[in-house]
Amino acid sequence: MFIIKSFAPKPLRWWFHQRGNIDFKFHYRFKDRNWTKEEKAYLIDSILNGYDLPKIYIADFTYKNTPLNVHENYYGIIDGKNRFESIFDFFDGNLVLSEGFKYNVKPSLKLAGLSYKDLEFQYPDLANRYDSFVLSVMSVITDDKDKINELFSRLNSTKSLSGTEVRGFGLSSLPKWPSSSITNEKPGLGLPGLKHQHRNKPLLLSSSITNEKIGLGLMGLENQRKERK
């Protein structure tokens, strides 16, 4: 069995209370580059300013017993460990807003260097905004480690391994793609970057770019050609 489905929408506060049920050292994951405090603070900035985040993928063990659940948790992180840790660090007070933080809704507020506790006491509306932010999480239901490895490979094959989150996984190697590949870290690359892909390699899209968007882009190009004619 191999099923990927959207996890029921849950706010950050709910995930914070669930962290004891999350396996951060999922069995098939062996190495991660931990984010710097600057990278973590940038994620918190994105959340408070309402920006969309890449999807998080978790092995969901609440649906069935599986030998993959070696640590007997409810969930195991496949993709998104640094994002969860950043979110929890801010809740715990181990992370503060960056010196350059600006709240786009009200730029005049002096929020740089504040912790979550500071927000609770001084700006409760902002703390509530953080609490209620909903992550986009995908449940992966399977007892097949090869399927998880394949999913991880597909998620990361178009990401630069020197980007925001360098990941290691239980794979002998990951496909090597040219530096112009479309990535979550380079969402503005767009269609012009497609021509740089090797012709004999399939295009694997990251979670930030959908087939529908690519289709719309190609239709637009075709319409431009017709107008020129």
Salt bridges, closest charged atoms under 4 A:
ASP23 OD2 - HIS71 ND1 2.73
ASP32 OD1 - ARG29 NH2 2.61
GLU39 OE2 - ARG33 NH2 3.10
ASP79 OD2 - ARG83 NH2 3.08
ASP79 OD2 - LYS159 NZ 3.75
ASP79 OD1 - ARG167 NE 2.85
GLU85 OE2 - LYS81 NZ 3.14
ASP89 OD2 - LYS40 NZ 2.69
ASP92 OD2 - ARG19 NH1 2.60
GLU120 OE1 - LYS117 NZ 3.87
ASP131 OD1 - ARG13 NH2 3.60
ASP143 OD2 - LYS64 NZ 3.16
GLU150 OE2 - ARG154 NE 2.67
GLU165 OE1 - ARG83 NH2 3.88
GLU165 OE1 - ARG167 NH2 2.40
GLU222 OE1 - ARG225 NH1 3.24
